Amino acid sequence: MTTVTNASSISVSPAIGGFVGKLRGKRATGTTHRDAALNVARKVYGPKVNVVNDYLRDSDIAAGIQYRYHITH
């Protein structure tokens, strides 16, 4: 698996009934945090991408972000 080097990481926050993932100005929802990250990644980069868990940043907690993911091929 190769990481996409020009990709921003995906931030995932809780939403009513699930989670919302955000990437490059796009949003997608999912019933799990991984589903939300995968849905927004595929919306931006196409169906062949996958996501892996990433570390939270210091500012994430204050912004309400609970999970962060990176895109892989």
HUVENHU-V873434 format. One record per backbone hydrogen bond with DSSP energy under -0.5 kcal/mol. NH is the residue of the N-H (numbers start at 1). CO is the residue of the C=O. E is the energy in kcal/mol with one decimal. If there is no record, write none. Layout:
BEGIN
NH:CO:E
NH:CO:E
END
This chain:
BEGIN
4:71:-1.4
5:3:-0.6
7:4:-0.8
10:69:-2.9
11:22:-1.8
12:67:-2.5
13:20:-2.3
14:64:-0.5
15:18:-2.8
18:15:-2.1
19:30:-2.7
20:13:-2.7
21:28:-3.4
22:11:-2.4
23:26:-2.2
26:23:-2.3
28:21:-1.8
30:19:-1.9
36:32:-2.1
37:33:-1.9
38:34:-2.8
39:35:-2.7
40:36:-2.0
41:37:-2.1
42:38:-2.3
43:39:-1.6
44:40:-1.8
45:41:-3.1
46:42:-1.4
49:46:-1.1
50:72:-3.0
52:70:-2.3
54:68:-2.8
60:57:-1.1
61:57:-0.6
63:59:-1.2
64:61:-1.4
65:60:-2.4
66:12:-2.0
67:12:-1.8
68:54:-0.5
69:10:-2.2
70:52:-2.7
72:50:-3.1
73:2:-1.7
END
